[in-house]
Amino acid sequence: MQSLTNRADKMAQIYQKNENIAGVLLAGSVSRGWDDSHSDIELHILWKKPPRDRDRLQPIEKVNGEIIDFHPYEE
């Protein structure tokens, strides 16, 4: 099974293909190396301009990820 750190890196690479991405930050337990079997991947995506929901959801779908919660975009 692929580690959460490797999965997060793969996700960041997918997001960064979008020209409207200014940066991707890894947060939470995975960023600190404290992840365990109950951990999730927490990415903070910095956008150059407001994204469409599709821009936000497509990378998750590409890696067969599971969306636990989906909040509206916040400027």
N, C-alpha and C positions, 0 to 999 in steps of 0.2 A: 504494500500500500504506500502511496506517495505521501510524504510528510506535508503537514499544513504549510510549512515554510516554502516548500517547492510549489505547492498549489498556489500560494499567494503570489509567488514570483511569476508563475505562468499567467495568472489573472492580470497582474500589473502589465506584463508584456502585451496582452490582448488589449487592455484599455489604452495603452500608449500608442496604439496604431490609429486611434481616433485623433485627428488634427486639432480637436477642440479641448484636448486634455493638457492642462498646464503641469500637473504632477499627480503622483500616486503615493500615498503614505500608508505603511502598514502600522496598525495600532493593536492594542490589546495584548493578551497573553502570548500570542504567536510572535509579536515583535520583541518581546522580552525573553523568549525562549522558555516560557513557563507553561506552554500549552500541554494539554493532556487529552484524554479520550472524550472529554466534555467540551472542548474548546471549539470555537468557530473562527473564521477568517474575518477580520475587521479591516476593511480598506477605506481610506478617506480619499475621495477623488476630487481633485481641484480642476475646475472647468474654466476655460477662457470665456465662454459664453454659455447661457443656460442650455442644458442638454434636453433632448427628448427622452421620454421614458424608454424608448427603444435603445437609445445610446447607453442607457444605464443597465438595461436588462440583458442585452445581447451577449456581453462577455460571460455572464453567469451561465447562460444557456449553452454557450460554446464548450464549457467544461463540465456540463451536466451537473451544475451546482444546484443547491436547494436554497430558495429564498425563504428565510425565516420571517422577515418583516421588511416591508418596502414603504419608506416614507416619501412624501412629496419632496421635490427638489427645493432646497433652501438657498437663496442668494446670500 
